[in-house]
Every structure is written in C-alpha cells, then in structure tokens.
C-alpha cells in the first residue's frame, strides 16, 4: 500500500455521487455524455465523462485541459479517435475555475501563477492560496478515480492522465502519489516557480516506472490568463523525471493534447 501523503482525501468521506442529464448533441456517433458531481473535503466537484456507447468498463483518459477550456472538453479536437477506440475521456472542473470560480480568489491565483512564471516575487498569501488550490485539485482528481471505478461497476480499468498548463502541473503530483494511473502526458508546464512544496520537479521522479511524455514548445508563447513557460524551466522539469520518459519539442502550438497523447498512451491503456 502506498504511504499516506498530504494529498490523501479525508478518510471516511462519502463520494455522494449525483448524475445529471447531459445537454447537447453527442460528440461522436454512439458516444454518451454524462455529468456527475461528487464530494471532496466538503466541496462539490463537477465531473464530465464522454464514453463509448456501452455501459461496460472502459479504459479512461483523465484529461485536464487549460482551465479556460474547462467547460469545453467536448469541443476538443481528436475526441473521436479515443471514443472510436473504446476509451472514455473524463475531466473535472478544477478548484477556482468554471462553476467553482471565486471572484476574488480565482483572480489572485491566476495573477500569482503568471507573475511567478515571469520570475516575479509573490506574497505569502498568494503562495498559501496556490498550495491549497493544488492540494484540493490533487485530492479532487484522486476522488474522481474513485467515482470512475463506481461508474464502471466497481471494476478496475486502465486509466491514464493528460494535462495542459496548470492542469499538467497538478497532474504531475497526482500521478506521483496515485499508482492507479498507468501513464501520463504533461504539456506546457515546467519547474522552479511558485511554492517549492508543490513544485512538479519534486514529484515527477515518482511517476516511474510508468511511461511519461512531456510536450513543450521550442519558443514559449503567452496566452490570455496563462503563463508562457520559459524553455529552461521546462527542461528542468524534464530532467527531474526518471525513465521511462520522452520529450516532444513542438515548434507550433502544443495545446492539442489529445492528438499528442494518443500515440503515447494507447498502448498503456490497451487501446488502438
């Protein structure tokens, strides 16, 4: 059994899963969109699941796109490839984003992340907020794995992780502390900024021996509300990881996470 960490959800808390009717047309022929909500540390966490048509257990990609896309998972390019191969795609709304947004705290978190990535100092309150956001996010994602197991009738299924930006930073910690993930793709993230206690570089080595792919840009680009990751910071994170690992340097946009992840994660998931 894995050693307890500060990213363990409180023992004994019920998942209290609720299912809601999905809206809109299916993203692919035969696909089913499902909406859930569950409890974590007293908060309610929205979970979206796009699944192939049957109710049988499916291998699953736990996907965390950039927070600005949290409510647009169904519109991401490349979903049909995963669904056609029998892989479900699931995503939560991260704390302080989407329906969980806080007018004051969400803005402060985003500003501090962007400032720290630029090499600017952030105050103690911002560091504490960033640490608590990360802790809650990792716990939420771990609880989402419990919910997915419940959805698939309690039967374990292969699950991999893919994330972009702050979703990738949180995902590095998730994959390090939770052995249920069979592989990971981390895009547009790096190390050496923000609180050291949650620096992905202090965790990524523990993802091994599961396969890990970094997707980074040759020239970092600024995006609305998101930091541009300096190349040296990306390299620091790559070097902190243990084998087996791969690095994909892209000259153009590196946000097309589903396309980048497919060829890498299909085998660990037993798909394709």
VOPASE-916694 format. One line per 5 residues: their letters; for each residue x, y, z of C-alpha. Coordinates in steps of 0.25 Angstrom, whole numbers, plus 5000, padded with zeros to 4 digits. Layout:
BEGIN
A) X Y Z | ...
//
This chain:
BEGIN
XXXXX) 5000 5000 5000 | 5005 5014 4997 | 5010 5023 5008 | 5000 5033 5013 | 5002 5047 5007
XXXXX) 4997 5061 5010 | 4989 5059 4997 | 4980 5048 5002 | 4965 5051 5003 | 4960 5051 5017
XXXXX) 4957 5036 5021 | 4942 5033 5022 | 4936 5044 5014 | 4925 5039 5005 | 4926 5041 4990
XXXXX) 4912 5045 4990 | 4911 5044 4974 | 4900 5050 4967 | 4897 5048 4952 | 4891 5059 4943
XXXXX) 4885 5059 4930 | 4895 5063 4919 | 4892 5074 4909 | 4895 5076 4895 | 4897 5066 4883
XXXXX) 4907 5055 4884 | 4922 5058 4880 | 4923 5045 4872 | 4914 5034 4867 | 4910 5025 4878
XXXXX) 4917 5033 4889 | 4910 5036 4902 | 4912 5049 4910 | 4910 5048 4925 | 4910 5058 4936
XXXXX) 4913 5055 4951 | 4916 5063 4963 | 4923 5057 4976 | 4928 5062 4989 | 4943 5065 4993
XXXXX) 4946 5072 5006 | 4932 5077 5007 | 4933 5083 4993 | 4925 5078 4981 | 4933 5075 4969
XXXXX) 4927 5074 4955 | 4932 5062 4946 | 4929 5061 4931 | 4930 5047 4925 | 4930 5044 4910
XXXXX) 4928 5029 4908 | 4927 5019 4896 | 4912 5015 4896 | 4913 5002 4905 | 4912 5002 4920
XXXXX) 4924 4992 4921 | 4936 4997 4928 | 4945 5005 4919 | 4959 5009 4919 | 4959 5024 4922
XXXXX) 4967 5037 4919 | 4966 5046 4931 | 4968 5059 4924 | 4971 5073 4930 | 4972 5084 4919
XXXXX) 4976 5098 4921 | 4966 5104 4931 | 4960 5113 4921 | 4955 5101 4914 | 4949 5094 4926
XXXXX) 4935 5095 4921 | 4939 5092 4906 | 4944 5078 4907 | 4934 5072 4897 | 4939 5082 4887
XXXXX) 4954 5078 4887 | 4959 5073 4874 | 4962 5058 4874 | 4952 5052 4883 | 4946 5043 4873
XXXXX) 4959 5036 4872 | 4959 5032 4886 | 4944 5029 4887 | 4945 5020 4874 | 4956 5012 4881
XXXXX) 4947 5009 4893 | 4954 5019 4902 | 4945 5029 4911 | 4950 5043 4913 | 4947 5049 4927
XXXXX) 4950 5063 4933 | 4947 5070 4946 | 4946 5085 4948 | 4958 5089 4956 | 4956 5098 4968
XXXXX) 4954 5113 4966 | 4951 5110 4951 | 4938 5108 4944 | 4926 5107 4953 | 4935 5107 4965
XXXXX) 4940 5121 4962 | 4942 5131 4973 | 4943 5145 4968 | 4954 5149 4978 | 4962 5136 4980
XXXXX) 4962 5132 4965 | 4967 5145 4960 | 4978 5145 4971 | 4982 5131 4967 | 4983 5133 4952
XXXXX) 4991 5146 4955 | 5001 5139 4964 | 5003 5128 4955 | 5006 5137 4943 | 5015 5146 4952
XXXXX) 5023 5135 4957 | 5025 5129 4943 | 5031 5142 4939 | 5041 5141 4951 | 5034 5152 4959
XXXXX) 5032 5150 4974 | 5018 5147 4980 | 5014 5149 4994 | 5012 5139 5005 | 4996 5139 5003
XXXXX) 4998 5136 4989 | 5007 5124 4992 | 4997 5119 5002 | 4986 5120 4992 | 4994 5113 4981
XXXXX) 4998 5102 4991 | 4983 5100 4996 | 4978 5100 4981 | 4988 5089 4977 | 4985 5081 4989
XXXXX) 4970 5082 4987 | 4972 5079 4972 | 4980 5067 4974 | 4970 5061 4984 | 4959 5064 4975
XXXXX) 4965 5057 4964 | 4968 5045 4973 | 4954 5045 4977 | 4950 5045 4962 | 4957 5032 4960
XXXXX) 4948 5026 4971 | 4936 5031 4964 | 4940 5025 4951 | 4942 5012 4957 | 4928 5013 4963
XXXXX) 4922 5017 4949 | 4929 5005 4943 | 4922 4996 4953 | 4934 4995 4963 | 4942 4988 4953
XXXXX) 4956 4994 4951 | 4960 4999 4937 | 4973 5005 4932 | 4973 5020 4934 | 4984 5030 4928
XXXXX) 4985 5045 4931 | 4988 5056 4921 | 4988 5071 4925 | 4992 5085 4920 | 4998 5096 4927
XXXXX) 4993 5097 4942 | 4985 5084 4939 | 4999 5077 4936 | 5006 5083 4948 | 4995 5077 4957
XXXXX) 4995 5065 4949 | 5010 5063 4951 | 5007 5062 4966 | 4994 5053 4964 | 5002 5043 4956
XXXXX) 5013 5043 4966 | 5004 5040 4978 | 4994 5031 4972 | 4998 5018 4966 | 4985 5015 4958
XXXXX) 4990 5024 4947 | 4997 5015 4936 | 5003 5027 4928 | 5004 5042 4927 | 5005 5053 4917
XXXXX) 5009 5067 4923 | 5008 5078 4913 | 5012 5093 4915 | 5018 5092 4929 | 5031 5094 4936
XXXXX) 5038 5095 4949 | 5045 5106 4958 | 5034 5115 4960 | 5023 5116 4971 | 5024 5109 4985
XXXXX) 5034 5099 4986 | 5025 5089 4993 | 5017 5087 4981 | 5028 5089 4970 | 5025 5077 4960
XXXXX) 5040 5075 4959 | 5040 5070 4974 | 5030 5059 4970 | 5031 5055 4955 | 5042 5044 4958
XXXXX) 5032 5036 4966 | 5023 5034 4953 | 5033 5024 4948 | 5033 5013 4944 | 5020 5017 4937
XXXXX) 5023 5024 4924 | 5023 5039 4924 | 5023 5049 4912 | 5026 5064 4913 | 5020 5072 4901
XXXXX) 5027 5086 4901 | 5029 5098 4892 | 5042 5102 4886 | 5038 5116 4888 | 5029 5119 4899
XXXXX) 5016 5127 4896 | 5008 5136 4904 | 4993 5132 4905 | 4981 5140 4911 | 4981 5138 4926
XXXXX) 4992 5127 4925 | 5007 5127 4927 | 5018 5125 4916 | 5027 5114 4921 | 5042 5118 4919
XXXXX) 5049 5107 4911 | 5059 5105 4923 | 5048 5103 4933 | 5042 5092 4924 | 5056 5086 4923
XXXXX) 5058 5086 4938 | 5045 5078 4939 | 5049 5068 4928 | 5062 5065 4935 | 5055 5063 4949
XXXXX) 5047 5052 4943 | 5052 5037 4943 | 5052 5027 4932 | 5044 5023 4924 | 5041 5037 4919
XXXXX) 5040 5044 4906 | 5041 5059 4902 | 5034 5065 4890 | 5038 5079 4886 | 5028 5085 4877
XXXXX) 5031 5098 4868 | 5016 5101 4867 | 5004 5101 4877 | 5006 5089 4888 | 4992 5090 4893
XXXXX) 4986 5079 4884 | 4987 5070 4896 | 4978 5059 4891 | 4986 5057 4878 | 4999 5057 4885
XXXXX) 4995 5047 4895 | 4988 5037 4886 | 5000 5030 4881 | 5007 5030 4894 | 4996 5026 4903
XXXXX) 4988 5016 4894 | 4997 5004 4898 | 4997 5006 4913 | 4982 5007 4912 | 4981 4995 4904
XX) 4974 5002 4892 | 4977 5005 4878
//
